[in-house]
C-alpha cells in the first residue's frame, strides 16, 4: 500500500496526516478536509479585546498538517504580554486563544532651568501608563513655588490641553516625553516711594 502525506496548507489544518491507498491497479480518490486555524486575540487587563490590535492566525506545524505550530504573540505599542508565544490546543487547533496584555509603564519629565545661571533648578518626573492622561499637578505646583520665590516665566512647555503618555517604551534614562520651563529672576524697581522693604537704604 502507498502512503501519501497530506500537504500543509498555510492557515489551515487537515483532518488526517496521510492517506493509505489500496493495493489495486485503479485510480483511487481520497478526501482530506481542511479547517481554518484559530487566532491569537489580544485582550486588555479587563479581558476585553484591544481595539485595532492584530489578531494573527496560528502558524502551521511544519511537520504535522493536523496541528498548529508555536506562534509569536503580536507586538502592540503601549502594551506587553507576559507570554512570548502561543501553541494552539492540539485537539482543537481552530479555537482562538485570548492573550492578556498589560499597559507599559510610562514617564514624562518637566525640567526647570534658570536662564540667568544656565543651571537646572530641578526636574520633576511624572509616572503613569501608556495611553493614559498625564497629570501635571506636581509640575504645576513646582512652577508656582518658583514664581512665589520671585522667578518669572520666560517660556513654558507644560501643555495646557489634555496630553497622554505616548506608546514609546521608556527603557532609557531619558523618557520620550520631556518638557522644559525657562525661568529668570524677577526684577523690581526700588525708589524712595517704593522701597520694597521699608527701612532699607536706597
Phi, psi and omega in degrees: 000143181262129177263126179247122180286140178286130180290149176276130178244120184303128178087001182226159173237147179266158180274357175205146185280337181197167174232148180244118181281156177279151183278070179228143181279051179223158175293137182232139180240132178233145182255128174244125182262131178251141174232156183292142171288155177284184184231163170270129180246104179290126178244152176278186184292344178263007179081012180261142178302137180283123182302137175065010178285144177293146179234078186291143173287146179303150169290157171281149168288120185294347182248350185220111182290352181265002184229155170271158182251172178301132187230126178295142174286150183287154174275126180237114181305132180089355180228163170213149178255150180273356177239131183279333183218164176229135172246121185294159178300121182296338180269347180210067185290352178272355182278133177290152179242115174286135180237126182282132174241148176238152181291144177289149169293146181223154179223158171214154179231149172236117183253131180256125185239133173275110184292334181288319181263350184059029179252148174281122179285312177192162174234123178265123179261129179249140184230145179192212180237147180305133178086352179267161183288135178282131177264109182267015185303313182296321179292319178295323177295321177295320179296318178299322179298316180295322179295321177293335178277000176106001177281152173240149183278126174270312175208151186218115180267001178297122183296143175267338177266160179302128182231135182254154171297138179281181185258012176283131180292128179267072182272336184270185181290328182254121179291168183284339180248111180231141181230147184233136174242121177263132182235156175222160180288132178289148179240141179225131179285126181252124179227170176301329179279339179227075186286358180069298175242102181308136180100340178286142176293146179264000000 
